[in-house]
Every structure is written in structure tokens, then in C-alpha cells.
Amino acid sequence: MASNNNQINDDQLESKKEELAEKIIQKWFTLQKTIKEEITLEDVIISQQKSDFNLLKAYFKEYYTAKLNIRKTFDDIRKLN
């Protein structure tokens, strides 16, 4: 009878170990997935920042070109007067 109880306890212990191992594996999978998503998100953010920076440079160039053209036009008007 004692042998039977030991077998049951061993089976329960083994079952708990398997459940714990499964939980740990699932947590590792979740962690890996989170890290991959974070890396992908970081790449997307960096790409967007580069794109925004390039657009901003183009807008500055356009703004200052327009400003220089306006200044030239005013200078031309002054010369005519």
C-alpha cells in the first residue's frame, strides 16, 4: 500500500513538474514574441523618423527658397521705384 502511495505521489510530482515546465516554455515564447515585435516596432519608428526628417528638410528648403524669391521680388520692386 505504501508503494502505491509513493507511486501516486511520484506521478503527481512528475505531473506538476511537467505543468511548470510547460508554463515556463510558454512564458519564454511570449517573451521572444514580445522582443521580436519590439525590434520590428523600433525599426518602423526609426524608418518613420528618417522619412519625417527628409520631409522636414524638403519643407525647409522650399520655405527658404520661397522666402529668398520674395526678398528678390521686393528688391526688384524697390529698384523700379
Residue pairs with C-beta under 8 A, 6 or more apart in sequence:
none
